[in-house]
Amino acid sequence: MGQTIGRGVIRQFSASEIEQRQSLTPDPSETPPSDIEHTPEDPAGEPAEGEPVEGEPVEGEPVEGDPVEGAPAEGVPKGLPVEGIPGWIPAAIGPNPDSNLVYQRASTITPMAIEWLWPGRIPSAKITLIAGDPGLGKSLIGVDLAARVSAGRAMPGEEKSTTGAGPVIIISAEDDPRDTLVPRLWVAGADLDNVYFFTGRLAPSGIGGTCPFRLDESLADLDEMLSMFMGPRMVIIDPVSAFMGEYDANSNQHVREALAALGSLAEKHGCAMVLISHLNKSSGSRSVYRVMGSLAFPAAARVVWQVDRDPDQPQERLMSAVKMNLAREASAMRYRVEDEEGFPRLEWLGESDICADDLQDGVQEKTSARAEAEQVLKLMLENGPMNATDVLRQARELGLSEHAVRSARKRLGVKIQREGFGKGARYQWMLSEAGEAA
């Protein structure tokens, strides 16, 4: 029996197969004397120099008491090749044309360092989410970043650019390029030849107009757009919720599908994928739960920033870290919005030691793990049932343990519904209006 992986098969002989193979091997002690050939160099049938002597162990071959090759060692799970354990040999890999699995051995992967558009804050080839309430300048942050990247200028707090000048693609639903975006880019010092506004694709002949960009059906168009450039640096989608198409922004599955595809494009082209989002109206919650839409948005993004008003300086703003999966959490950045020739321009003021959760109304201290798990579970299930595996995976990405989530499920009386039977069964979790325990 073998366990198939990719276009190869891991083969581990069973004990019965080993016994059968051994039974087919003749015993030298039972070989008839007439069958022994004598040569002139060995007239008496004595072994020639270098040949093994009957009854003496041969180097590399097992002796009595040694484990049988291929037989599983006691206490080791069957089918798991573990080197260094007596009696256990590495599994053999061979061709298996019937398999279409995709895999890669870890030892064949060359490790590589994370590349940064803004060191420690915005990674290249990954998804970054910037969320905030209206009027606080989150779109202006995107404009400022686009201007710096297009012109090859250093990011705030840095001495030089890490990527050099390069193309930036902006996909915007709320601001007109003519009277808003281009003037803002201009006062921010952008190289306008390096900034492109992507809106979609021309409709088929006879229909006219443009098929607007949407995440559920136009990612091939964005891929084509990025392929036009040698090394696109950044894509800004503002706001991401406006481009969901038929995808439901409150659906865990839909959001994960959309962001997984965007993440693949970011990795393929090596560009930073910056998504702008609004906040929900929830108060007293941790910042990571305030991003509008499904919790899959902050869960799938590798980096999440939140924009808030500075409580001590009402004219200043803060961009503080909500989630940082790729490096240690960076300090918040202070900024204010200045007027230049009638257009707003961002001015960065340096770092701050305030964190995002300190800025949330009603959050006086860190929420207990118990209350947090209940809050997360309610948010996940308020829009309908979810697969239990997806719930636990997403909770882990938000920093919650499986034990905390399962305990919260019992306290909240979350129902469990089984779909299918046996190993293929799936379990759905759903909120119980009656509050009965599952």
N, C-alpha and C positions, 0 to 999 in steps of 0.2 A: 504493500500500500504506500501511497505517496501523497504529500500535500502539495497542491499546485500553487506556484507563485509566478506571476508574469508568464513569459514564454519559457519557463523552466519548471522542473519538478523536483521537489525535495524527496529523496528516496531513502527510507529507513527500513531495512529488512526486518520482518517479524521473526519471532523465535521459531515458528513452524517452518518458515522458508529457510532459515539457517540450517535447521535439522535436516530438511530435505536435501539441501545442497551438499551437506556433509555426507549423507548416505550414498550420494552418487560418486564420491571420491573413493577409489580403491585403496584398501589397506595394504601397504608394502609388505607386511609380514605374511600375507596370504598369496602373494604373487608366486606362481609355479617356478621352480628352479630353471626349467627349460627356457623360460622367457627371459632369463638374465643373459644379456649379451656380454661376451668377453672380447676384449680387444688385445692386439699384440702388446700395446703399452700397459695392459692390465691383465696379464694371462691368468691370474688366480682369482680374478673377480674382486681384487682389493680396490678400494677407492683410490683414484688418482689424487695427486697432490692438489689441494685446494677444494676437493669435493667433500661434502659433509659425510661424517661417519654415522652409520645407522644407529639410532638410539641416543645420539647426542643432539642437544638443541641447536638449531640453526639460528644465527643472529637475525633478529627481526621477526621470527616466527614465535607464536605463543607456546609455552610449555604447559604441562599439566598443572591445573590450578589457576592458570591465567583466565581472565574473562574471554568469552567467545566474541569475536569481532562482530559488531552489529547488534549484540544483545544489550538491551537497556540495563544501565546500572541501577541497583536498588535505590529507590527513593527519588529517581529522576523521572519526570513525566515522559510518557511515551511520545515519540515524534519530535522531541525537542533536542536538537544537536548541541551538545555542550562539550567543548574541548577541555582537556585536562582531567576529565573524570574517567577512571579506569573502565574499559569496556564500552566506552562511548566514542564513536567516530563522527567527524563532521559529516553533515548530510551532503550527498552528491547532487549537483545541479545539472540537469540535462535538458535538451529541447523538448518542448511540449506544444505542438502546433494547435492543440485544441483550446489553449488558454489565451485569453485576451486581457488578463490583468496587467496593470502598469505598476512597476515597482523599481526601486533602485537600492542597491546595497549601500549602507552608510559609509563604508570604507572607500567607496568610489567617488564620494562627494568631496569636492575641494571647499573647505570652509572659507568664507569671505566676510569681511567687515561690513557693517551697515554704512551706507553712504548717506550723507545728510545735505539737504538743501539749506537748512538753517541748523547748524550743529547743535545737537541735543534737544532740538525743538520740532523740526519738521524734516522727516526722513524722505529721501528719494526712493522711488519704486514701492512706496507704501501709501496707505490711506490715512490722512489726517482729517479730523473733524474739528471745526471751529463753530461753537454755538453761542448764542447770546440773544438778549431781548432786542426789539427794534430800537434804533436810534443811538446805539452805543458804539457803532463803528466797526462791526464785524466785517461788513463788505469792504470798508475802507482798508482793513488789514489785508484783505485779498488784493486790493489795488496796489497797496504799498509793496507787498511781496512781489507782485507781477512786475512793477516798475523796476525794482532792484534786480530781479532775475534777468529781465529783458536787456538791461544795460550792463549787467555784470558787476553791479555794486555790492558791497558787503552788506550782510544782514545786520540788524541792530545788535550792538555789543561785540561785533566781530571786526577784525582788522582787514580782511579781504574775503572775496567771494570764494566759496568752495567749488562752484560749478562753472564759473565763467558765464559770459552772456549767452543766452539761448532763447529759443522760442517758448512762448507761453500761450496756452489756449484758454480762453474765458468763455464759459457757457452760462449766460445770465438770463433770468426770467423777469427780474424786477427793475433793472436799470437800463435805460436807452444808451447805446454807445455814443450817439451823436451829442447829446446835451449833458450826459452824466459821466459815463465811463471814460471816454477819450479825454475830456477836459481834466478829469481827476488823475488819469495816468500822466498827462502832460505836466501838471504841476508837481507830480511826484517824481519827475525826472525819468520817465520810461523811454526806452528806445521803441517808438511806435511801430517801426518796421519789424519788430520781433514779437508783437502782440497780435493775436488773431481771435476774432469772435466767431465761434462755431454755433450755427443755428440748426443745421439739419441737412437734408438732401432735397434736390428739386423733385417735385412730384412727377409721376409718369406723364409722357406726352399725351396731351388731350385733356388733362385734368388741370394743370397749371398750379402755380404757387409752390410752396415748400412743405415737405414732410418734416415737421419739427423733431428735434432730437428728443428721445425718450429712452429711459433705461431698459424698458422691457423689450424693445425691438430695434434699437439703433446703435448698439455697441459696435457693430461691424463698421458703421460709418465713422465712429470716433477712432476706431483702430486704423481705418484708412487715412483719416486726417493726421494722426500721429505719425503714420508711416511716411508722410510727405517730408518729414524733417530728419536731419541727422542729429539725433540727440535732443528731443524735446525735453524741456526742463520741468514744466509744471502744467497741470490742468486744474482750473478752478470751476466748480459747479455751484452756482449760487441762485437760490437755495436748492439743495438736493431734492427736497420734497416736491418741488414743482416739476420735476422731470421723471417721476415714477411711472407715468403712463397708466397702464392697467394694473400695475403692481400696487398693493395696498401698503402704505407707509406704516400701518399699525400691525402688519402681519410679519411675524418672525421669519417665516419661510421666504416671503417675497423680498424682504430687505436683505436677507442673507444671500439670496440668489443675485440680487443687483450688485451688492458690494463685493461679492466673490468675483463677479465678472470684471468690475472696475479694478479690483486688486490685481487680477491677472494682466489687465492692460498696463497698469502701472509698472508691474514687474517686467513685462515684455519690453516696454519702451524705456524703462529706467527713469521715469518721471514721477515727481511728487503729485499725488492725487489729493487735492484739498477740497473738502466738501464744507459748505457753509450751511448752518441749520439754525432754526429758531428754538427757543426753549418753551416748554409747556408751562402751565400756570400753577403747577404744584409748588407749594411752599413748605418749608420745614423738612425738605428731602435733601439727601446728598446730591451733589452736583451731577453725578453720573446718571441719576434717574430723571433729570430735568430736561434732557434732550428730547425734542418733540418727536413723536412717532414711537415705533417699536424699540425696545431695549437692545435689539440687534444692531442698531446704529452705533452706539458706543462700544458694544461688545465686539463687533467686527472690525472697527477702526483700530489701528495700532496706537494712535496718539489722539487724545481728545483735549481741546482747549476750550475754556469758557470765558466769555467777555462779560464784565460787570462794571458797575460804577464804583469808584473808590469811596468807601463810607467816610473817610477822613478828609478827602479832597473832592468835592462834588463835581468839579470841572475836569477831573482826571478819570481815566479808565484803567482797568486791569485785565490783562490776558493771563489767566492762571491755569495751571495744569490740572486736568481732571483724571486723566489716565495716561500713563507712559509705559508701554510694554517693551521698549527697545533700549532704554537707558535709565539711569536714575532720574528721578523727577526733577525737572528744571525749575528754577525760580520763576515766579510770576514776572511779567513785564508791564511797566507803567507807560501810559501814553496819553496824549490829549489831542483834540482835533483843532487845528488852526485854520484860519481863513487866508487863502492866497489868491489874489486876483479874482475874488468872488467864488472860489471853489474850495471845498474842504481838503485839507492835507493832514496826514498823520505825523505827529512829532513824538518820537520815542524818548522816554525820560529815564530809562534804566530799570534795574531789577527791584523787586519787592519781596518781602518775606511772608506776605499774606497768601493763604491757600484758598482754593475755590470754595471749600466747605465753610470757611469762616465767613463768607459773604452771603450765605443763604439765610433768609429770614426764618427765624424760629429754630435754627440749628445752633444751640448753645454748647453742645458737647457731642462727641461722636456717638452715633446711634449704636445701641447694643447689637451684637451679632444676631440675637434672637429676633429683635424687632426689624432689623434690616432684612433678614431672610423672609419674613412675612410680607414686608413691603414689596420686595422684588417679586415674590411669587404672585401677589395680587396684580402687579403691573403686567406680568407676563401673561396671566390667564384672563385678564379683564376683557379681552377681545375675542375670547373663545378658547376651545380646548387646544392643548399642545402635546406633542409627543414627549413622553417622559425623558427620553434620551436627550432631546433638544433642550428641555428645561434644565437638566443637570449640567449639560455642557455650557450653556450660556451663563448659568450661575457661577460656574468655575471661572469663566472669563471675567466675571465681575468681582471675583475675589471671595466667593462664598464656598464653604465646604459642602460636600454632598450630605453629610450628617445634618448640618444646619437646615438645609432645604427640605430634607425628608421630615425633620421634626416640625418645621413650619407647615408642611402639608397636613400633618396630623392635627395640628392646632387649629388650622383654618378649615378643617373638614373637607379638604379637596377630594373630589371623587376620582376614582380610577376606572377607566373603561377599557376592557381588553378587546383587541381586534385580531382575529385569527387564533390559531392553536399551535402548540408545540414550540419548536425553536423559532419559527417564523412569526410568533405572536408579537404584537406591538401594543403598548399601553399609552392611553391618552389621559392626561390630567385635566380636570375642569373644576371651576369653582362651583360649590354647592350652595344654592340659595337657602336650602333648609339647614345648612351648617352641620349636617351629620358627618361623623367621622368615617374615613375610608378604611 
